[in-house]
Structures are given as C-alpha cells and as structure tokens.
Amino acid sequence: MLKTINILNKRARFDYEIIEKFTAGIVLAGTEIKSIRLGKANITESFCEFNGTELFAINTYIEEYAFGNQFNHKTRSERKLLLNKRELKGLARNVQAKGLTIVPLRLFTNEKGMAKLEIGLCKGKKTYDKRESLKEQDTKRDLDRIKKSF
C-alpha cells in the first residue's frame, strides 16, 4: 500500500489514563475498508463493550463510501474486534472487577493494508489530573518554542 492511515483519538489520552494497550483486528463490511483508506473515519466518541464473550467497538463513525451502491454500509454500527481468547478473558476480568473501561486509541492500516484498531485498557482521570496534563502540555510547548528560537 502506498499510503498508511493513522486516525488518532486525542480525546482518549486527555480523558483517560492508559494502563495497557492491545492491537485488534476489525470485522468490516465491503465498503468500510475503502472509506477508512480514504481517511473518512472518526473514533473520538467510540468505546468498546463486551457482548457475551466477544468485544465490539460501539459508536465508531465510518463515512459511507461515495462510489458505493445500495450495498453501502451503515455509518455507525457495532463492529466486532478480533483478539486472542486469552486477551479477551483478561480484558473482561479487568473491566468487571476493577471498573476499568476499554477505549479505541488509534485506527490504522498495517503494511498489508488491513485495518487495525489499537485499544487501551483505561482508567478515567479526575479533573485535577486533566489540569495537570494541560500544564505539562503548556510547559512542553513553551520549552519547544525556546529551543526553536536558539
């Protein structure tokens, strides 16, 4: 593939403290991969949820393919995530016992052109933690400006 797609969920890094990351495959309909390759996807409002023993990405937005016909996909639908059985059991255990949540962090295509979703086992931040991260970003930005001027 000539172009790799990398769609980030910047809001997740601000709202959540990421404990562990996993890379999962996605089960997609026919025209969904074409829209992803065009970069017409958004994962800022999405989250992951268990339905039985399977993990699904909920509220992930993939725009309809412009050149599709009547078999075009729905823009917001549940998309099944593909992980090992051991990983799924561990995630389910952490979500139920510790009250953690699973959030999509990045939607990307690998070197073979397959769409992958990087998910994170996350813990919600408090407001004072969010203020701390904003302060860190400001100081980092200021330091970068000073370094650039010299």
Accessible surface in RSA format (square Angstrom, percent):
REM  Atomic radii and reference values for relative SASA: ProtOr
REM  Chains: A
REM  Algorithm: Lee & Richards
REM  Probe-radius: 1.40
REM  Slices: 20
REM RES _ NUM      All-atoms   Total-Side   Main-Chain    Non-polar    All polar
REM                ABS   REL    ABS   REL    ABS   REL    ABS   REL    ABS   REL
RES MET A   1   130.74  67.7  64.08  42.4  66.66 158.7  47.79  40.6  82.95 109.9
RES LEU A   2   190.11 105.9 153.67 109.9  36.44  91.6 156.93 110.2  33.18  89.3
RES LYS A   3   130.63  63.7 120.15  73.7  10.48  25.0  86.21  77.6  44.42  47.3
RES THR A   4    94.66  67.3  76.26  77.3  18.40  43.9  45.96  61.7  48.70  73.6
RES ILE A   5    10.91   6.2   8.38   6.2   2.52   6.1   9.73   7.0   1.17   3.2
RES ASN A   6    88.24  60.9  59.95  57.9  28.28  68.1  22.34  53.8  65.90  63.7
RES ILE A   7    27.82  15.8  24.57  18.3   3.25   7.8  27.82  20.0   0.00   0.0
RES LEU A   8    78.74  43.9  61.83  44.2  16.91  42.5  61.83  43.4  16.91  45.5
RES ASN A   9     2.26   1.6   1.55   1.5   0.71   1.7   0.10   0.2   2.16   2.1
RES LYS A  10   157.87  77.0 149.39  91.7   8.48  20.2  94.27  84.9  63.60  67.7
RES ARG A  11   132.47  55.6 127.74  65.1   4.72  11.2  47.13  64.4  85.33  51.7
RES ALA A  12     2.80   2.6   0.23   0.4   2.57   5.9   2.55   3.6   0.25   0.7
RES ARG A  13    98.41  41.3  87.62  44.7  10.80  25.7  51.58  70.5  46.83  28.4
RES PHE A  14    43.12  21.6  39.32  24.4   3.80   9.9  42.68  25.9   0.44   1.3
RES ASP A  15    30.34  21.3  27.50  27.4   2.84   6.7   8.86  20.8  21.48  21.4
RES TYR A  16    65.91  30.8  63.67  36.2   2.24   5.8  21.30  16.0  44.61  55.0
RES GLU A  17    94.80  54.4  91.73  69.4   3.07   7.3  27.07  52.4  67.73  55.3
RES ILE A  18    47.07  26.8  18.92  14.1  28.14  67.8  18.92  13.6  28.14  76.4
RES ILE A  19    90.63  51.6  57.98  43.2  32.65  78.7  62.45  45.0  28.18  76.5
RES GLU A  20    80.76  46.4  75.60  57.2   5.16  12.3  27.26  52.7  53.51  43.7
RES LYS A  21   107.17  52.3  83.69  51.4  23.48  55.9  46.26  41.6  60.91  64.9
RES PHE A  22    32.19  16.1  26.07  16.2   6.12  15.9  32.19  19.5   0.00   0.0
RES THR A  23    79.05  56.2  54.61  55.4  24.44  58.2  31.60  42.5  47.45  71.7
RES ALA A  24     0.74   0.7   0.00   0.0   0.74   1.7   0.74   1.0   0.00   0.0
RES GLY A  25    10.41  12.8   0.00   N/A  10.41  12.8   6.70  18.4   3.71   8.3
RES ILE A  26    23.72  13.5   6.64   4.9  17.08  41.2   6.64   4.8  17.08  46.4
RES VAL A  27    75.34  49.6  65.72  59.5   9.62  23.2  69.81  60.7   5.53  15.0
RES LEU A  28    43.80  24.4  12.27   8.8  31.54  79.3  13.91   9.8  29.89  80.4
RES ALA A  29    54.82  50.4  37.93  58.5  16.89  38.4  49.36  69.5   5.45  14.4
RES GLY A  30    61.95  76.4   0.00   N/A  61.95  76.4  43.41 119.1  18.54  41.5
RES THR A  31    21.65  15.4  20.73  21.0   0.92   2.2  20.45  27.5   1.21   1.8
RES GLU A  32     6.66   3.8   6.66   5.0   0.00   0.0   0.00   0.0   6.66   5.4
RES ILE A  33    35.59  20.3  35.59  26.5   0.00   0.0  35.59  25.6   0.00   0.0
RES LYS A  34    97.22  47.4  94.00  57.7   3.22   7.7  47.34  42.6  49.88  53.1
RES SER A  35     1.37   1.2   1.15   1.5   0.22   0.5   0.47   1.0   0.90   1.3
RES ILE A  36     0.00   0.0   0.00   0.0   0.00   0.0   0.00   0.0   0.00   0.0
RES ARG A  37    89.21  37.5  80.94  41.3   8.27  19.7  24.52  33.5  64.69  39.2
RES LEU A  38    97.42  54.3  79.37  56.8  18.05  45.4  80.25  56.4  17.18  46.2
RES GLY A  39    37.09  45.7   0.00   N/A  37.09  45.7  12.39  34.0  24.70  55.3
RES LYS A  40    94.81  46.3  87.19  53.5   7.62  18.1  42.64  38.4  52.18  55.6
RES ALA A  41    15.22  14.0   0.00   0.0  15.22  34.6   0.80   1.1  14.42  38.2
RES ASN A  42    66.06  45.6  63.46  61.3   2.61   6.3  12.81  30.8  53.25  51.5
RES ILE A  43     0.38   0.2   0.09   0.1   0.29   0.7   0.19   0.1   0.19   0.5
RES THR A  44    60.04  42.7  45.28  45.9  14.75  35.2  37.43  50.3  22.60  34.2
RES GLU A  45   112.34  64.5  92.69  70.1  19.65  46.8  41.63  80.5  70.72  57.7
RES SER A  46     7.03   5.9   0.00   0.0   7.03  16.2   0.00   0.0   7.03   9.9
RES PHE A  47    82.74  41.4  82.74  51.2   0.00   0.0  82.74  50.2   0.00   0.0
RES CYS A  48    11.45   8.7   0.00   0.0  11.45  26.9   0.00   0.0  11.45  12.3
RES GLU A  49    94.18  54.1  90.14  68.2   4.04   9.6  28.17  54.5  66.01  53.9
RES PHE A  50    48.51  24.3  25.89  16.0  22.62  58.9  25.99  15.8  22.53  64.5
RES ASN A  51    95.86  66.1  85.37  82.5  10.49  25.3  15.48  37.2  80.38  77.7
RES GLY A  52    70.64  87.1   0.00   N/A  70.64  87.1  42.09 115.5  28.55  63.9
RES THR A  53   115.64  82.2 105.13 106.6  10.51  25.0  83.63 112.3  32.01  48.4
RES GLU A  54    66.68  38.3  66.12  50.0   0.56   1.3  18.84  36.4  47.84  39.1
RES LEU A  55     0.28   0.2   0.00   0.0   0.28   0.7   0.00   0.0   0.28   0.8
RES PHE A  56    30.38  15.2  30.38  18.8   0.00   0.0  30.38  18.4   0.00   0.0
RES ALA A  57     2.50   2.3   2.50   3.9   0.00   0.0   2.50   3.5   0.00   0.0
RES ILE A  58    32.01  18.2  32.01  23.8   0.00   0.0  32.01  23.0   0.00   0.0
RES ASN A  59    48.61  33.5  41.82  40.4   6.80  16.4   9.06  21.8  39.55  38.2
RES THR A  60     6.09   4.3   6.09   6.2   0.00   0.0   6.01   8.1   0.08   0.1
RES TYR A  61    65.19  30.4  65.19  37.1   0.00   0.0  39.99  30.1  25.20  31.1
RES ILE A  62     1.51   0.9   1.51   1.1   0.00   0.0   1.51   1.1   0.00   0.0
RES GLU A  63    66.49  38.2  66.49  50.3   0.00   0.0  14.71  28.4  51.78  42.3
RES GLU A  64    90.17  51.8  82.15  62.1   8.02  19.1  16.23  31.4  73.94  60.4
RES TYR A  65    41.53  19.4  37.36  21.3   4.17  10.9   9.27   7.0  32.26  39.8
RES ALA A  66    88.50  81.4  48.89  75.5  39.61  90.1  59.89  84.3  28.61  75.8
RES PHE A  67   169.59  84.8 137.21  85.0  32.38  84.3 143.53  87.0  26.06  74.6
RES GLY A  68    26.69  32.9   0.00   N/A  26.69  32.9   5.23  14.3  21.46  48.1
RES ASN A  69    95.34  65.7  76.39  73.8  18.95  45.6  38.01  91.5  57.33  55.4
RES GLN A  70   147.96  82.7 107.18  78.3  40.78  97.1  62.11 132.2  85.85  65.1
RES PHE A  71   156.58  78.3 131.93  81.7  24.65  64.1 138.01  83.7  18.57  53.2
RES ASN A  72    39.47  27.2  17.09  16.5  22.37  53.9   9.92  23.9  29.55  28.6
RES HIS A  73    14.26   7.8   3.24   2.3  11.02  28.2  12.47  12.8   1.79   2.1
RES LYS A  74   155.82  76.0 146.88  90.1   8.94  21.3  94.70  85.2  61.12  65.1
RES THR A  75    44.33  31.5  41.27  41.8   3.06   7.3  18.19  24.4  26.14  39.5
RES ARG A  76   107.78  45.3  85.51  43.6  22.27  53.0  38.65  52.8  69.13  41.9
RES SER A  77    37.13  31.4  26.39  35.2  10.74  24.7  28.89  61.5   8.23  11.5
RES GLU A  78   103.33  59.3  79.80  60.4  23.53  56.0  26.36  51.0  76.97  62.8
RES ARG A  79     7.20   3.0   5.42   2.8   1.78   4.2   7.20   9.8   0.00   0.0
RES LYS A  80    69.77  34.0  67.14  41.2   2.63   6.3  28.12  25.3  41.65  44.4
RES LEU A  81     3.02   1.7   0.00   0.0   3.02   7.6   0.00   0.0   3.02   8.1
RES LEU A  82    90.74  50.5  81.04  58.0   9.69  24.4  83.86  58.9   6.87  18.5
RES LEU A  83    28.43  15.8   1.38   1.0  27.05  68.0   8.90   6.3  19.53  52.6
RES ASN A  84    84.64  58.4  78.20  75.6   6.44  15.5  15.39  37.0  69.24  66.9
RES LYS A  85   153.69  75.0 144.22  88.5   9.47  22.6  88.17  79.4  65.52  69.8
RES ARG A  86   179.97  75.6 168.74  86.0  11.24  26.8  81.45 111.3  98.52  59.7
RES GLU A  87    48.38  27.8  42.40  32.1   5.98  14.2  11.19  21.6  37.18  30.4
RES LEU A  88    26.34  14.7  25.76  18.4   0.57   1.4  26.00  18.3   0.33   0.9
RES LYS A  89   125.42  61.2 118.83  72.9   6.59  15.7  73.04  65.7  52.38  55.8
RES GLY A  90    18.35  22.6   0.00   N/A  18.35  22.6  18.23  50.0   0.12   0.3
RES LEU A  91     2.12   1.2   0.88   0.6   1.24   3.1   0.96   0.7   1.16   3.1
RES ALA A  92    30.42  28.0  29.49  45.5   0.93   2.1  30.40  42.8   0.02   0.1
RES ARG A  93   154.11  64.7 147.83  75.4   6.28  15.0  67.01  91.6  87.10  52.8
RES ASN A  94    34.17  23.6  33.85  32.7   0.32   0.8   0.52   1.2  33.65  32.5
RES VAL A  95    44.17  29.1  38.18  34.6   5.99  14.4  38.18  33.2   5.99  16.2
RES GLN A  96   157.39  88.0 125.46  91.7  31.93  76.0  41.23  87.8 116.16  88.1
RES ALA A  97    83.52  76.8  41.77  64.5  41.75  95.0  52.49  73.9  31.03  82.2
RES LYS A  98   145.60  71.0 113.96  69.9  31.64  75.3  74.72  67.3  70.88  75.5
RES GLY A  99    65.29  80.5   0.00   N/A  65.29  80.5  32.76  89.9  32.54  72.9
RES LEU A 100    18.75  10.4  12.02   8.6   6.74  16.9  12.59   8.8   6.16  16.6
RES THR A 101    45.10  32.1  42.62  43.2   2.49   5.9  26.73  35.9  18.37  27.8
RES ILE A 102     3.57   2.0   2.25   1.7   1.32   3.2   2.25   1.6   1.32   3.6
RES VAL A 103     5.96   3.9   5.96   5.4   0.00   0.0   5.96   5.2   0.00   0.0
RES PRO A 104     0.00   0.0   0.00   0.0   0.00   0.0   0.00   0.0   0.00   0.0
RES LEU A 105     0.40   0.2   0.05   0.0   0.35   0.9   0.05   0.0   0.35   0.9
RES ARG A 106    63.75  26.8  63.75  32.5   0.00   0.0   8.75  12.0  55.00  33.3
RES LEU A 107     1.16   0.6   1.16   0.8   0.00   0.0   1.16   0.8   0.00   0.0
RES PHE A 108    27.60  13.8  27.60  17.1   0.00   0.0  27.60  16.7   0.00   0.0
RES THR A 109     8.70   6.2   3.43   3.5   5.27  12.6   2.00   2.7   6.70  10.1
RES ASN A 110    31.01  21.4  25.02  24.2   5.99  14.4  16.12  38.8  14.89  14.4
RES GLU A 111   145.17  83.3 122.70  92.8  22.46  53.5  65.08 125.9  80.08  65.4
RES LYS A 112   166.09  81.0 135.01  82.8  31.08  74.0  86.27  77.6  79.82  85.0
RES GLY A 113     0.66   0.8   0.00   N/A   0.66   0.8   0.47   1.3   0.18   0.4
RES MET A 114   111.82  57.9 109.33  72.4   2.50   5.9  79.33  67.4  32.49  43.0
RES ALA A 115     9.26   8.5   0.88   1.4   8.37  19.0   0.88   1.2   8.37  22.2
RES LYS A 116    55.52  27.1  55.52  34.1   0.00   0.0  12.34  11.1  43.18  46.0
RES LEU A 117     2.01   1.1   2.01   1.4   0.00   0.0   2.01   1.4   0.00   0.0
RES GLU A 118    22.24  12.8  22.24  16.8   0.00   0.0   0.53   1.0  21.71  17.7
RES ILE A 119     0.00   0.0   0.00   0.0   0.00   0.0   0.00   0.0   0.00   0.0
RES GLY A 120     0.14   0.2   0.00   N/A   0.14   0.2   0.14   0.4   0.00   0.0
RES LEU A 121     2.78   1.5   2.55   1.8   0.22   0.6   2.55   1.8   0.22   0.6
RES CYS A 122     0.04   0.0   0.02   0.0   0.03   0.1   0.00   0.0   0.04   0.0
RES LYS A 123   115.91  56.5 114.33  70.1   1.58   3.8  59.38  53.5  56.52  60.2
RES GLY A 124    44.33  54.7   0.00   N/A  44.33  54.7  22.32  61.2  22.02  49.3
RES LYS A 125    49.55  24.2  31.01  19.0  18.55  44.2  18.93  17.0  30.62  32.6
RES LYS A 126   126.15  61.5 122.32  75.1   3.82   9.1  69.68  62.7  56.46  60.1
RES THR A 127    89.96  64.0  85.56  86.7   4.40  10.5  63.19  84.9  26.77  40.5
RES TYR A 128   134.04  62.6 132.68  75.5   1.36   3.5  97.67  73.4  36.37  44.8
RES ASP A 129    52.32  36.6  49.16  48.9   3.16   7.5  10.02  23.6  42.31  42.2
RES LYS A 130    51.09  24.9  51.09  31.3   0.00   0.0  13.40  12.1  37.69  40.1
RES ARG A 131   142.65  59.9 141.48  72.1   1.16   2.8  58.24  79.6  84.40  51.2
RES GLU A 132    88.66  50.9  88.66  67.1   0.00   0.0  33.67  65.1  54.99  44.9
RES SER A 133    18.08  15.3  16.15  21.6   1.92   4.4  17.33  36.9   0.74   1.0
RES LEU A 134    82.74  46.1  82.64  59.1   0.10   0.2  82.64  58.0   0.10   0.3
RES LYS A 135   125.24  61.1 123.01  75.5   2.24   5.3  77.87  70.1  47.37  50.5
RES GLU A 136   111.69  64.1 106.66  80.7   5.03  12.0  41.77  80.8  69.92  57.1
RES GLN A 137    89.22  49.9  83.72  61.2   5.50  13.1  31.78  67.7  57.44  43.6
RES ASP A 138    66.81  46.8  66.59  66.3   0.22   0.5  20.83  49.0  45.99  45.9
RES THR A 139    79.66  56.7  77.83  78.9   1.82   4.3  66.44  89.2  13.21  20.0
RES LYS A 140   136.02  66.4 133.74  82.1   2.28   5.4  94.85  85.4  41.17  43.9
RES ARG A 141   114.13  47.9 109.46  55.8   4.67  11.1  37.38  51.1  76.75  46.5
RES ASP A 142    69.79  48.9  68.51  68.2   1.28   3.0  21.17  49.8  48.62  48.5
RES LEU A 143   100.10  55.7 100.07  71.6   0.03   0.1 100.07  70.3   0.03   0.1
RES ASP A 144    67.63  47.4  62.50  62.2   5.13  12.1  27.66  65.1  39.97  39.9
RES ARG A 145   149.81  62.9 141.65  72.2   8.15  19.4  58.43  79.9  91.37  55.4
RES ILE A 146    95.27  54.2  93.01  69.3   2.26   5.5  95.27  68.6   0.00   0.0
RES LYS A 147   148.57  72.5 130.73  80.2  17.84  42.5  85.06  76.6  63.51  67.7
RES LYS A 148   182.84  89.2 153.07  93.9  29.76  70.9 105.90  95.3  76.94  82.0
RES SER A 149    91.68  77.5  49.12  65.6  42.56  98.0  52.14 111.0  39.54  55.4
RES PHE A 150   197.11  98.6 140.48  87.0  56.63 147.4 160.53  97.3  36.57 104.7
END  Absolute sums over single chains surface
CHAIN  1 A    10082.3       8380.8       1701.5       5410.8       4671.5
END  Absolute sums over all chains
TOTAL         10082.3       8380.8       1701.5       5410.8       4671.5
